[in-house]
Each structure stands twice: as C-alpha cells, then as structure tokens.
Amino acid sequence: MARFVRTADVVARRIAGELVLVPIAVRTDDAERRTANFYVLNGSGEVLWERLGSPADIEELTSELVSHFEVGAEQARGDVLKFLSELRESGAIVTLEPN
C-alpha cells in the first residue's frame, strides 16, 4: 500500500492562529506556473499535516481523523483522499510506493 509524506519544498507557519503551508520551491519549467499557492489548513488538515511528518497510508490517516473528530470512517476517508490529492498536486507531499 502506498504511503505519503511531506516534502521539504513546503514549510508550515502559524499566522494569526491559522496553519499556513508556504511553498519554498516550485518545480516547473513553465514560467506561467511558477506562482506559488499558499494553503490555509482547517482543523482536520492540521491533524493530517502533522501525521504526514512521517510516512502514513490512507488507512492510518483515516483513523487519525476518526480519532480526533466526530466523523465516520467513510467521510474521513473521503476527506483524506481529497486532502492527499490537493497536496500531491501542489508538491507538498510525495507518494512512497511499496518496495
């Protein structure tokens, strides 16, 4: 099963009480795509970001949300999948394929 982990290309900073992901490198040769997007994380995003400090799979991340919030496993899994998709696309996380 694939695992996911944060990259060194993004740092998290708390600004005005909110956790903001700030890209420090944009990986592209396309000049139009070199603009950086900042991400402000909500509570569940903060929990997932913290957990992604070390490799985790979808089930581990889903369990993390279920244990922190009053949410069912199905809803939590959907939230995890969306979160991972957005952060993968932005380069904030990478996928570690099983050996």
Residue pairs with C-beta under 8 A, 6 or more apart in sequence:
1 57
1 58
1 59
1 98
2 57
2 58
2 95
2 96
2 97
2 98
3 55
3 56
3 57
3 95
3 96
3 98
4 52
4 55
4 56
4 57
4 61
4 84
4 88
4 93
4 94
4 95
4 96
5 52
5 53
5 54
5 55
5 56
5 93
5 94
5 96
6 49
6 52
6 53
6 92
6 93
7 91
7 92
7 93
7 94
8 24
9 23
9 24
9 25
9 27
9 91
9 92
10 21
10 22
10 23
10 24
10 90
10 91
10 92
11 21
11 22
11 24
12 19
12 20
12 21
12 22
12 41
12 49
13 19
13 20
13 22
14 20
18 40
18 41
19 40
19 41
19 45
19 46
19 49
20 38
20 39
20 40
20 41
21 38
21 39
21 40
21 41
21 49
21 87
21 90
21 92
22 36
22 38
23 36
23 37
23 38
23 90
23 91
23 92
25 91
26 33
26 34
26 35
26 36
26 91
27 91
28 34
37 90
39 45
39 86
39 87
39 90
39 92
41 49
43 68
43 69
44 65
44 68
44 69
44 79
44 83
45 83
47 64
47 65
47 68
47 69
48 61
48 64
48 65
48 80
48 83
51 60
51 61
51 64
52 61
52 93
55 96
56 64
58 77
58 80
58 81
58 84
61 80
61 83
61 84
62 73
62 76
62 77
62 80
65 71
65 76
65 79
65 80
66 72
66 73
66 76
69 76
71 79
84 93
87 93
88 94
88 95
